[in-house]
Amino acid sequence: MKTKHRRTLEAIFAIPTRAGIVFSDIEALVTTVGGEVREGEGSRVVFELKGSRRYLHRPHPGKEAKKYQVEELREWFQYLEVIP
């Protein structure tokens, strides 16, 4: 795992929840840990990892994930045992 992906993973697990994590960095992280990222309808993005799926909306007009999205991803990664 590259340093950039490790930093993104650490940012997702940081408490208090950080704002400003770039959504495309999250997509790259999921791909790096063996997952798949697919486009859905509109701004919906499907993350699939270890047979589990998570649906999020790509932020617009900004590029940073919302805090609630980061918290959802943290819980999902904990469930899938993807930890920093």
PyMOL commands that place a pseudoatom at each C-alpha (Angstrom):
pseudoatom trace, name=CA, resn=MET, resi=1, chain=A, elem=C, hetatm=0, pos=[0.000, 0.000, 0.000]
pseudoatom trace, name=CA, resn=LYS, resi=2, chain=A, elem=C, hetatm=0, pos=[1.397, 3.371, -0.975]
pseudoatom trace, name=CA, resn=THR, resi=3, chain=A, elem=C, hetatm=0, pos=[1.890, 6.090, 1.593]
pseudoatom trace, name=CA, resn=LYS, resi=4, chain=A, elem=C, hetatm=0, pos=[-0.954, 8.170, 0.124]
pseudoatom trace, name=CA, resn=HIS, resi=5, chain=A, elem=C, hetatm=0, pos=[-3.425, 5.291, 0.542]
pseudoatom trace, name=CA, resn=ARG, resi=6, chain=A, elem=C, hetatm=0, pos=[-2.220, 4.623, 4.086]
pseudoatom trace, name=CA, resn=ARG, resi=7, chain=A, elem=C, hetatm=0, pos=[-2.736, 8.308, 4.960]
pseudoatom trace, name=CA, resn=THR, resi=8, chain=A, elem=C, hetatm=0, pos=[-6.256, 8.195, 3.535]
pseudoatom trace, name=CA, resn=LEU, resi=9, chain=A, elem=C, hetatm=0, pos=[-7.033, 5.090, 5.606]
pseudoatom trace, name=CA, resn=GLU, resi=10, chain=A, elem=C, hetatm=0, pos=[-5.625, 6.729, 8.738]
pseudoatom trace, name=CA, resn=ALA, resi=11, chain=A, elem=C, hetatm=0, pos=[-7.701, 9.852, 8.026]
pseudoatom trace, name=CA, resn=ILE, resi=12, chain=A, elem=C, hetatm=0, pos=[-10.851, 7.724, 7.766]
pseudoatom trace, name=CA, resn=PHE, resi=13, chain=A, elem=C, hetatm=0, pos=[-10.117, 6.162, 11.176]
pseudoatom trace, name=CA, resn=ALA, resi=14, chain=A, elem=C, hetatm=0, pos=[-9.201, 9.476, 12.821]
pseudoatom trace, name=CA, resn=ILE, resi=15, chain=A, elem=C, hetatm=0, pos=[-11.392, 10.635, 15.693]
pseudoatom trace, name=CA, resn=PRO, resi=16, chain=A, elem=C, hetatm=0, pos=[-12.890, 13.210, 15.664]
pseudoatom trace, name=CA, resn=THR, resi=17, chain=A, elem=C, hetatm=0, pos=[-14.045, 12.578, 12.112]
pseudoatom trace, name=CA, resn=ARG, resi=18, chain=A, elem=C, hetatm=0, pos=[-12.101, 14.663, 9.649]
pseudoatom trace, name=CA, resn=ALA, resi=19, chain=A, elem=C, hetatm=0, pos=[-13.618, 16.790, 6.963]
pseudoatom trace, name=CA, resn=GLY, resi=20, chain=A, elem=C, hetatm=0, pos=[-11.743, 17.356, 3.758]
pseudoatom trace, name=CA, resn=ILE, resi=21, chain=A, elem=C, hetatm=0, pos=[-10.903, 13.789, 2.717]
pseudoatom trace, name=CA, resn=VAL, resi=22, chain=A, elem=C, hetatm=0, pos=[-10.961, 13.843, -1.077]
pseudoatom trace, name=CA, resn=PHE, resi=23, chain=A, elem=C, hetatm=0, pos=[-13.548, 11.391, -2.418]
pseudoatom trace, name=CA, resn=SER, resi=24, chain=A, elem=C, hetatm=0, pos=[-11.310, 10.219, -5.276]
pseudoatom trace, name=CA, resn=ASP, resi=25, chain=A, elem=C, hetatm=0, pos=[-8.649, 9.283, -2.679]
pseudoatom trace, name=CA, resn=ILE, resi=26, chain=A, elem=C, hetatm=0, pos=[-11.236, 7.047, -0.992]
pseudoatom trace, name=CA, resn=GLU, resi=27, chain=A, elem=C, hetatm=0, pos=[-12.041, 5.432, -4.345]
pseudoatom trace, name=CA, resn=ALA, resi=28, chain=A, elem=C, hetatm=0, pos=[-8.335, 4.775, -4.938]
pseudoatom trace, name=CA, resn=LEU, resi=29, chain=A, elem=C, hetatm=0, pos=[-7.984, 3.283, -1.446]
pseudoatom trace, name=CA, resn=VAL, resi=30, chain=A, elem=C, hetatm=0, pos=[-10.858, 0.835, -1.972]
pseudoatom trace, name=CA, resn=THR, resi=31, chain=A, elem=C, hetatm=0, pos=[-9.290, -0.293, -5.248]
pseudoatom trace, name=CA, resn=THR, resi=32, chain=A, elem=C, hetatm=0, pos=[-5.893, -0.692, -3.566]
pseudoatom trace, name=CA, resn=VAL, resi=33, chain=A, elem=C, hetatm=0, pos=[-7.231, -2.978, -0.819]
pseudoatom trace, name=CA, resn=GLY, resi=34, chain=A, elem=C, hetatm=0, pos=[-8.773, -5.264, -3.449]
pseudoatom trace, name=CA, resn=GLY, resi=35, chain=A, elem=C, hetatm=0, pos=[-12.191, -3.705, -3.887]
pseudoatom trace, name=CA, resn=GLU, resi=36, chain=A, elem=C, hetatm=0, pos=[-14.084, -2.467, -6.876]
pseudoatom trace, name=CA, resn=VAL, resi=37, chain=A, elem=C, hetatm=0, pos=[-15.568, 0.967, -7.554]
pseudoatom trace, name=CA, resn=ARG, resi=38, chain=A, elem=C, hetatm=0, pos=[-18.447, 1.262, -10.019]
pseudoatom trace, name=CA, resn=GLU, resi=39, chain=A, elem=C, hetatm=0, pos=[-20.561, 4.151, -11.215]
pseudoatom trace, name=CA, resn=GLY, resi=40, chain=A, elem=C, hetatm=0, pos=[-24.254, 4.021, -10.413]
pseudoatom trace, name=CA, resn=GLU, resi=41, chain=A, elem=C, hetatm=0, pos=[-27.078, 6.263, -11.478]
pseudoatom trace, name=CA, resn=GLY, resi=42, chain=A, elem=C, hetatm=0, pos=[-26.438, 9.976, -11.225]
pseudoatom trace, name=CA, resn=SER, resi=43, chain=A, elem=C, hetatm=0, pos=[-23.735, 10.675, -8.666]
pseudoatom trace, name=CA, resn=ARG, resi=44, chain=A, elem=C, hetatm=0, pos=[-24.078, 7.296, -6.924]
pseudoatom trace, name=CA, resn=VAL, resi=45, chain=A, elem=C, hetatm=0, pos=[-20.925, 5.221, -6.535]
pseudoatom trace, name=CA, resn=VAL, resi=46, chain=A, elem=C, hetatm=0, pos=[-20.869, 1.544, -5.567]
pseudoatom trace, name=CA, resn=PHE, resi=47, chain=A, elem=C, hetatm=0, pos=[-17.966, 0.295, -3.464]
pseudoatom trace, name=CA, resn=GLU, resi=48, chain=A, elem=C, hetatm=0, pos=[-17.617, -3.490, -3.332]
pseudoatom trace, name=CA, resn=LEU, resi=49, chain=A, elem=C, hetatm=0, pos=[-15.106, -5.265, -1.113]
pseudoatom trace, name=CA, resn=LYS, resi=50, chain=A, elem=C, hetatm=0, pos=[-15.025, -8.851, 0.195]
pseudoatom trace, name=CA, resn=GLY, resi=51, chain=A, elem=C, hetatm=0, pos=[-18.548, -9.506, -1.064]
pseudoatom trace, name=CA, resn=SER, resi=52, chain=A, elem=C, hetatm=0, pos=[-19.987, -6.478, 0.743]
pseudoatom trace, name=CA, resn=ARG, resi=53, chain=A, elem=C, hetatm=0, pos=[-21.291, -3.310, -0.897]
pseudoatom trace, name=CA, resn=ARG, resi=54, chain=A, elem=C, hetatm=0, pos=[-21.536, 0.293, 0.214]
pseudoatom trace, name=CA, resn=TYR, resi=55, chain=A, elem=C, hetatm=0, pos=[-23.411, 2.944, -1.781]
pseudoatom trace, name=CA, resn=LEU, resi=56, chain=A, elem=C, hetatm=0, pos=[-22.394, 6.591, -1.527]
pseudoatom trace, name=CA, resn=HIS, resi=57, chain=A, elem=C, hetatm=0, pos=[-23.068, 9.714, -3.541]
pseudoatom trace, name=CA, resn=ARG, resi=58, chain=A, elem=C, hetatm=0, pos=[-20.113, 11.506, -5.063]
pseudoatom trace, name=CA, resn=PRO, resi=59, chain=A, elem=C, hetatm=0, pos=[-20.016, 14.990, -3.569]
pseudoatom trace, name=CA, resn=HIS, resi=60, chain=A, elem=C, hetatm=0, pos=[-20.731, 17.943, -5.787]
pseudoatom trace, name=CA, resn=PRO, resi=61, chain=A, elem=C, hetatm=0, pos=[-19.934, 20.702, -6.399]
pseudoatom trace, name=CA, resn=GLY, resi=62, chain=A, elem=C, hetatm=0, pos=[-17.028, 20.034, -3.996]
pseudoatom trace, name=CA, resn=LYS, resi=63, chain=A, elem=C, hetatm=0, pos=[-14.660, 17.088, -4.027]
pseudoatom trace, name=CA, resn=GLU, resi=64, chain=A, elem=C, hetatm=0, pos=[-14.452, 16.258, -0.297]
pseudoatom trace, name=CA, resn=ALA, resi=65, chain=A, elem=C, hetatm=0, pos=[-16.449, 13.473, 1.317]
pseudoatom trace, name=CA, resn=LYS, resi=66, chain=A, elem=C, hetatm=0, pos=[-18.977, 14.513, 3.944]
pseudoatom trace, name=CA, resn=LYS, resi=67, chain=A, elem=C, hetatm=0, pos=[-18.326, 13.571, 7.560]
pseudoatom trace, name=CA, resn=TYR, resi=68, chain=A, elem=C, hetatm=0, pos=[-21.235, 11.126, 7.659]
pseudoatom trace, name=CA, resn=GLN, resi=69, chain=A, elem=C, hetatm=0, pos=[-19.792, 9.353, 4.591]
pseudoatom trace, name=CA, resn=VAL, resi=70, chain=A, elem=C, hetatm=0, pos=[-16.409, 9.017, 6.284]
pseudoatom trace, name=CA, resn=GLU, resi=71, chain=A, elem=C, hetatm=0, pos=[-18.110, 7.597, 9.391]
pseudoatom trace, name=CA, resn=GLU, resi=72, chain=A, elem=C, hetatm=0, pos=[-20.039, 5.073, 7.263]
pseudoatom trace, name=CA, resn=LEU, resi=73, chain=A, elem=C, hetatm=0, pos=[-16.827, 4.003, 5.564]
pseudoatom trace, name=CA, resn=ARG, resi=74, chain=A, elem=C, hetatm=0, pos=[-15.046, 3.673, 8.928]
pseudoatom trace, name=CA, resn=GLU, resi=75, chain=A, elem=C, hetatm=0, pos=[-17.773, 1.344, 10.201]
pseudoatom trace, name=CA, resn=TRP, resi=76, chain=A, elem=C, hetatm=0, pos=[-17.712, -0.632, 6.941]
pseudoatom trace, name=CA, resn=PHE, resi=77, chain=A, elem=C, hetatm=0, pos=[-13.918, -1.007, 7.047]
pseudoatom trace, name=CA, resn=GLN, resi=78, chain=A, elem=C, hetatm=0, pos=[-14.089, -2.120, 10.685]
pseudoatom trace, name=CA, resn=TYR, resi=79, chain=A, elem=C, hetatm=0, pos=[-16.732, -4.709, 9.782]
pseudoatom trace, name=CA, resn=LEU, resi=80, chain=A, elem=C, hetatm=0, pos=[-14.534, -5.969, 6.918]
pseudoatom trace, name=CA, resn=GLU, resi=81, chain=A, elem=C, hetatm=0, pos=[-11.424, -5.832, 9.141]
pseudoatom trace, name=CA, resn=VAL, resi=82, chain=A, elem=C, hetatm=0, pos=[-9.621, -3.326, 6.925]
pseudoatom trace, name=CA, resn=ILE, resi=83, chain=A, elem=C, hetatm=0, pos=[-7.689, -1.399, 9.551]
pseudoatom trace, name=CA, resn=PRO, resi=84, chain=A, elem=C, hetatm=0, pos=[-4.669, 0.897, 9.403]
for i in range(1, 84): cmd.bond("trace and resi %d" % i, "trace and resi %d" % (i + 1))
show_as sticks, trace
zoom trace
